Amino acid sequence: MFYDSKSFRAMESGLSASWLQQQTALHNLANLETPNYKSKAVVFEDTLGAAMAQNPNGPYSFKTSVVTENNTIARPDGNNVDSDAEGVVLFKAYAQYSYLTQKINGQFSNFRYVLTNAFK
């Protein structure tokens, strides 16, 4: 079925990962002036290779985790948020989210077309 396909699961997983990345960047920007705040970053682990080796017909998803950036240079107040870098991360995550949303909408349009015209 359409919802069980690898491509749909990958897009769905990508949407969730992009959303998490946007939220993390926004959280960092909101704490730009908070003393001793350490920025957070989303780490993506593409598990396609391992998943395909174990089970070619199994589910596919991106694994994400949020890590604290303790190793970066901090300002005198202990905060290490770089507003320019966070803006780039936010835009990239937004663009990826928008693209994946369009792809999923296209898949639904194709599915709707097939269902509508199958019995004409």
Residue, then its C-alpha position, 0 to 999 in steps of 0.5 A: m500500500f502507499y502508506d507502507s512504501k519505503s519512499f513514503r516512510a522516508m519522506e515522512s521520516g524526513l519531515s519529522a527530522s526537518w521539523l525537529q531541526q527547525q525547532t532546535a534552531l528556533h530554541n537556540l535563537a530564543n536563548l541567544e542572550t541566555p548566559n551559559y546556554k549551550s546550543k543544541a544540534v540535531v544529528f542525523e543518522d541515515t540508516l538506509g545501508a544497515a536497514m537494507a543489509q538486514n532486511p531489504n523489505g523492512p522499514y526505512s527511517f532517519k534516526t535523529s538525536v539532539v546533542t548539546e554543543n559543549n566543545t564550541i567557543a563560548r562568548p564571555d557570558g558562556n553562551n555559544v549560540d551563533s545567530d548567523a549559523e542558526g539562521v542558515v540551519l533554520f532556512k535549510a531545514y525549512a527548505q527541506y521541509s517544504y520540499l518534502t511536503q510538496k513531494i508528499n502532496g504530489q504522491f497524494s495527488n497521484f494516488r487520488y488520480v488513480l483512485t478517481n480514474a480507475f473506475k471510469 
